[in-house]
Amino acid sequence: MLKIFRAVVAGVILAGSLGWAGCSRGGDGLVIYSGRNKNLVGPLLDKFERDTGIDIQVKYSDTGEALATLLEEGQSTNADVFLSQDAGALGILAERGRLVRLPQDLLDLVDERFRHGDGRWVGVTGRARVIAYNTDILDVSEVPDSALDVVDPKWKGKVGFPPTNASFIAFVASLREQFGHERARAFLQGLKDNDAKRYDNNLLTLDAIANGEVQLGLVNHYYLHAELKERGDAPVANHYPGQEPGQEGTFVNVSGLGILKGTDRSEDADRFVRYLLGPEAQAFFRDETAEYPMRKGVDALSELPALDQLRTVDIQLSSIGDDLKAAVQLIKDVGLS
Amino acid sequence: MASRRPALHRGPRAPLVLRLAGLGVAAATVLPIAHLAVRAGEAEDAGSLVVSPRVLRFVWATVGLGLTVTLLSLVIGVGVAWLLDRTDIPGRRMLAVGAVLPLVVPTYVGALALLAAFGPGGLAFELRGIVGFWGATAALTLSTFPYVLLPVRSALATADPALEEAAQALGDGRRTAFRRAVLPQVRPAAAAGALLVFLYVLSDFGAVSIMRYDTLTRGIFLEYRSAFNRSSAAVLGVLLVVLTLLALAGERRARGRMVARSAASSAGRASSVTLGPWRWPAFTAVIALVSAGTGLPVGVLTYWALRGASRADGDALVGAVGTSTGLSLGAAAAAVMIAVPVSVLVVRHRSRFSRIIETLATAGYALPGLVVALALVFFASQYLSPLYQTFMIVVVAYVVRFFPEALGAVQSSLVRIDPVLEEAGRSLGRSRLDLARTVTVPLLRGGLVAGAALVFLTAMKELPATLLLLPAGSDTLATLVWTGAADGRYAQAAPPALLVVAISALVLWPLDRVRDRRPRQ
């Protein structure tokens, strides 16, 4: 038995020395905090390293958790770049003065709708909020034309949505801005009264649509493409809502990035931003994740409606911060989260 | 009830080294709590938030889930322990390992598997109402009842069968003898296990998020993840701490003052109950439990691995096996080594000081991993920057989170060792340290092994703290599972999840043999 005890002690010493030896915290390399999944951006970041010879260290987590980490670390953070899943988290960092202003020529690559008004962050990819539906159950002609119509009693119990997903919250914020607080509240109340089913995230919502638990749902457009990659026979398709004249349009949110103040590698960081907005990286996102490229002149996948032909919700993503807070409160007040 | 209470060493005579160990452990738990308090203080609307109907609903839901899961775990844990240790149930050895395995299934994997099998459009059949309270209850009970089973088995193995036999000789039926002679002896172990279950439920995010059941911890994660509001998150965190302290006070009461103590070496092997016609039904029931807790997740994972198009990266898996095992071993060893002096302090030097240390050391268990991780992020990045983002800090996080598992196991071994043994040694002129090495620690080994194993198994599946604290560029098996599952690539997520289960089973197998050998010595 003492043998076991000795083995355990040896284990500790081993783990301890691994800790010391293996990981002196790298002052080397560009440190990137990524709120985006390694599966999505990992290959591209590896390619950046190979193409430029710049060493990078990537820390992957959830966007909200990466943001919380950056806030706790404060000025002593080692991070140079924050790669965010959505505009809201970047907005909070910008508001707190934690992001540097990006070079104008970089900003100019992206449509004004999809970057910070003062140039503190820039969108890299776009994602449309769509209505996904089960193609075994519904024909596209039966799918509502407007996201607002899913509260119609005929969809009672047949709609799924992720009330706590950051993109859904941004969508509610856009409704508030576009139609006012009361209309947004009525929509949420309608979802509740209509027994719309709540899911933890876009992916689980889409799974529920695919297995027929619900018939349609409000999700980001590109999850469909991920689902079809994993399971080619999944009976799901996307419908882009609000496209008729006079309707609200489709809400487009962005993933984006910003450079942290206090970085000691601003040149490398600039190169990184430039790389992600470059034609090659933009084509990578289009082909791998089916997101909308943000660089002007790089086309989306041909099966998606082109961004410049899509009626999009007219909202300033850069000033969405306070609206997000109000949207979260509204979702809570109605009792959806 | 208090008649068997042993003479206690009271007062401030605890050696300095013990008090320092206790203070160190308490400080490690106070750190995240203090951090929560500071962040909560930054909330503009803390007062109105605490009394809002939504938050009260969270509190109510959390308490309801915690009590239900604890109750079910107690029934299942004590029942299965009795079947395994006191009856002639067939396949005991296999069942004994199998019944602990659910412990190693991450709760979000267990919950996903339940949904995949019994959810709407599931692989098996649809159970109505599985989403929500009952689903969360099932997922959590299946993965936490071993916290009761393990200590109760170890208490049964060392319980003095003479008492039971005496009760029967005095005319009690088997059932009455069990209630009067056996239950009191396993009560402290069962209460300690139940406390771990309750606190685990408070801290769990995996099962409640998949089952969409709103608890305080889910609320905390959502504040960080979707509302980006850390001060509201902290207000909910403070409420969670309050709940935890109430639970600790409750357990103290339930555990009572009774401490069963009998020198393990004097105990013969208890006679075994003949189940007769109930042998196979009992066997089937335990098998069903093991199937639901482990077989189902493993089956669903295997199905996903085969069905999906994505693939796990072999090199990454190999690296992650090393990292996961090294970190978990480190945490297990550190936790039991710290648990020894703290247990001695708590068991042998009862005082207000030692009670406070015990309470604080246990409270860390109820804190969600994210809360512990962010406190360490803050503290280490500001004041310990050479340690920040090293494996060391991950081990620290595991020890803060899982220390009570080690403490409970070591403590319950220690209370069964009569201090007379050490006093005799001291009167023979042996030094304290020498006695600790030659007498106390060898007698404690059952508890040390059990405690280390529990910490190891829990650390293997830890995700939230690992994700934030792991050095950039490294992965554990749990983070690989997360990377795949968060992206819908279940076939990629399945192999690392299966490896967590397989490695843990390898650890449990010898553990059970060690345990079984003890009473025969």
Interface residues (C-beta under 8 A of the other chain):
Chain A: M1 L2 I4 F5 V8 V9 G11 V12 L14 A15 G16 L18 G19 W20 G22 C23 S24 R25 G26 V31 N37 K38 N39 L40 Q57 V58 K59 Y60 S61 D62 T63 G64 E65 L67 A68 T69 L71 E72 E73 G74 S76 T77 N78 G88 A89 I92 T164 N165 A166 I169 R198 Y199 D200 L203 L204 L206 D207 A208 N211 G212 E213 Y223 A226 E227 K229 E230 R231 G232 L324 K325 V328 K332 G335 S337
Chain B: R54 G119 P120 G121 S209 I210 R212 D214 L222 Y224 R225 S226 A227 F228 N229 R230 R307 G308 A309 S310 G326 L327 L329 G330 A332 A333 A334 V336 M337 L370 L374 V377 F378 S381 Q382 S385 P386 Y388 Q389 T390 F391 M392 V395 V441 P442 R445 L448 V449 A452 P464 L467 L468 P471 A472 G473 S474 T479 T483 G484 A486 D487 G488 R489 Y490 A491 Q492 V514
